[in-house]
Amino acid sequence: MRIITEEPLKKYIERFPDTETALQDWIKTVKRADWKNFQDIKKTFNSVDSVGNQHYVFNIRGNNHRLVVVIKFTIKWVYIRFIGTHQEYDKINCANI
């Protein structure tokens, strides 16, 4: 899969250095993946949730942080839409960001 714009993740790591290992592992795993559907993502990341509108939510660092992405399976793109603390995540409508 190809991650479109990793910049938000890099900035987030500057803000929360304790997420660096978890986010770097996530990036490496996603780049090696060849997902064709949600079930494929679930095999890789058991705690991922589909929230509709091609949006998927990943728990980062023991569910202290949330990552919302849009995944286009046909073109193998993963687009970062939101990264934040669980508290910040609770304030958004993640299916429409």
TORZA-455094 format. One record per atom (N, C-alpha, C): z negated, y negated, x. Coordinates in steps of 0.05 Angstrom, whole numbers, padded with zeros to 5 digits, always signed. Layout:
# TORZA-455094
ZYX;...
***
This chain:
# TORZA-455094
+00000+00024+00017;+00000+00000+00000;+00000-00025+00018;+00011-00046+00007;+00012-00071+00022;-00007-00091+00009;-00025-00102+00024;-00044-00122+00014;-00031-00149+00017;-00029-00163-00006;-00018-00189-00005;-00041-00209-00002;-00039-00224+00020;-00059-00244+00027;-00087-00233+00031;-00093-00226+00056;-00120-00217+00064;-00138-00241+00070;-00127-00265+00069;-00143-00289+00076;-00168-00292+00060;-00168-00287+00034;-00194-00290+00019;-00215-00271+00029;-00208-00248+00039;-00227-00229+00049;-00239-00239+00076;-00222-00250+00092;-00231-00261+00118;-00250-00284+00114;-00244-00301+00095;-00262-00324+00089;-00288-00314+00077;-00286-00293+00061;-00311-00282+00049;-00329-00270+00070;-00317-00257+00090;-00333-00245+00112;-00347-00267+00128;-00334-00290+00131;-00347-00313+00144;-00372-00322+00128;-00369-00321+00102;-00391-00329+00084;-00413-00308+00082;-00405-00283+00082;-00424-00261+00081;-00417-00240+00103;-00427-00245+00127;-00420-00228+00150;-00428-00199+00145;-00448-00193+00128;-00457-00166+00123;-00435-00149+00109;-00414-00162+00099;-00393-00148+00085;-00370-00139+00103;-00371-00148+00128;-00349-00144+00146;-00341-00114+00149;-00359-00097+00155;-00353-00069+00158;-00341-00057+00133;-00354-00062+00110;-00345-00051+00085;-00317-00061+00078;-00312-00087+00082;-00285-00098+00075;-00264-00088+00094;-00271-00086+00120;-00251-00076+00139;-00244-00047+00133;-00264-00031+00125;-00259-00003+00117;-00241-00002+00092;-00247-00020+00073;-00231-00021+00048;-00201-00028+00055;-00197-00048+00072;-00170-00056+00080;-00156-00033+00093;-00168-00020+00112;-00155+00003+00126;-00148+00025+00107;-00166+00031+00089;-00162+00053+00069;-00138+00046+00051;-00138+00021+00041;-00116+00013+00023;-00089+00013+00037;-00088+00004+00061;-00063+00003+00076;-00052+00031+00081;-00069+00051+00083;-00060+00079+00087;-00053+00093+00061;-00062+00082+00039;-00059+00095+00013;-00030+00093+00002;-00024+00113-00014;+00002+00113-00028;-00003+00119-00058;-00017+00100-00071;-00025+00104-00098;-00002+00102-00117;-00001+00119-00137;+00019+00118-00157;+00008+00112-00185;-00019+00114-00187;-00032+00109-00213;-00062+00105-00208;-00076+00100-00230;-00105+00095-00229;-00120+00120-00219;-00111+00144-00227;-00124+00168-00218;-00123+00171-00188;-00101+00162-00175;-00100+00163-00146;-00121+00145-00133;-00124+00121-00145;-00145+00103-00135;-00172+00116-00137;-00177+00128-00160;-00203+00141-00165;-00209+00163-00145;-00189+00176-00136;-00193+00197-00115;-00202+00185-00089;-00192+00161-00084;-00199+00147-00059;-00226+00132-00061;-00229+00117-00083;-00253+00101-00089;-00264+00109-00116;-00284+00127-00116;-00294+00138-00141;-00306+00117-00159;-00316+00095-00148;-00330+00075-00165;-00311+00053-00176;-00285+00055-00170;-00267+00034-00179;-00265+00035-00210;-00262+00011-00221;-00258+00009-00251;-00232-00005-00257;-00219+00004-00277;-00195-00009-00288;-00205-00027-00311;-00198-00053-00309;-00208-00072-00329;-00185-00083-00346;-00162-00071-00344;-00139-00079-00360;-00121-00099-00345;-00097-00102-00355;-00078-00122-00345;-00072-00117-00315;-00071-00092-00307;-00066-00083-00279;-00087-00093-00259;-00111-00100-00269;-00133-00109-00253;-00153-00086-00248;-00162-00084-00223;-00181-00063-00215;-00204-00076-00200;-00228-00065-00205;-00252-00076-00193;-00264-00055-00174;-00269-00064-00149;-00281-00047-00129;-00309-00058-00123;-00328-00039-00120;-00355-00046-00111;-00355-00047-00081;-00366-00068-00070;-00367-00071-00041;-00396-00073-00032;-00403-00058-00012;-00429-00057+00000;-00451-00051-00021;-00448-00027-00032;-00469-00018-00051;-00470-00034-00076;-00448-00043-00085;-00446-00058-00111;-00459-00086-00109;-00464-00096-00085;-00475-00123-00082;-00452-00144-00085;-00428-00135-00080;-00405-00153-00080;-00383-00139-00096;-00366-00155-00108;-00344-00144-00124;-00317-00156-00115;-00297-00138-00115;-00270-00146-00107;-00252-00139-00130;-00237-00159-00140;-00218-00154-00162;-00190-00158-00151;-00173-00138-00156;-00146-00139-00147;-00127-00132-00169;-00102-00140-00166;-00080-00132-00183;-00064-00112-00167;-00058-00090-00179;-00042-00069-00164;-00016-00065-00179;+00006-00068-00164;+00033-00062-00174;+00042-00036-00161;+00039-00014-00175;+00044+00012-00164;+00073+00016-00155;+00092+00005-00171;+00121+00010-00166;+00130-00003-00140;+00118-00026-00133;+00126-00040-00108;+00105-00037-00086;+00083-00022-00092;+00062-00016-00072;+00047-00041-00063;+00042-00060-00081;+00028-00084-00074;+00000-00084-00085;-00019-00095-00069;-00046-00100-00078;-00051-00129-00073;-00057-00144-00094;-00061-00172-00092;-00090-00180-00098;-00102-00193-00079;-00130-00201-00082;-00132-00224-00102;-00148-00220-00123;-00152-00241-00143;-00180-00254-00142;-00200-00238-00134;-00227-00249-00133;-00244-00232-00114;-00261-00245-00099;-00281-00232-00083;-00306-00248-00086;-00329-00236-00093;-00353-00251-00096;-00377-00233-00100;-00400-00245-00102;-00424-00230-00106;-00424-00218-00134;-00441-00199-00139;-00442-00187-00166;-00449-00209-00186;-00467-00227-00179;-00475-00249-00196;-00451-00267-00203;-00434-00274-00183;-00411-00290-00187;-00390-00275-00205;-00388-00250-00200;-00369-00233-00216;-00377-00233-00246;-00403-00233-00251;-00412-00232-00279;-00403-00257-00295;-00395-00278-00281;-00388-00304-00294;-00358-00306-00300;-00342-00286-00291;-00313-00289-00295;-00303-00268-00315;-00279-00273-00325;-00264-00254-00341;-00244-00241-00322;-00252-00219-00310;-00236-00208-00288;-00209-00197-00296;-00204-00191-00321;-00178-00181-00329;-00157-00203-00331;-00166-00228-00331;-00148-00251-00334;-00148-00271-00311;-00159-00263-00289;-00159-00282-00266;-00134-00278-00250;
***
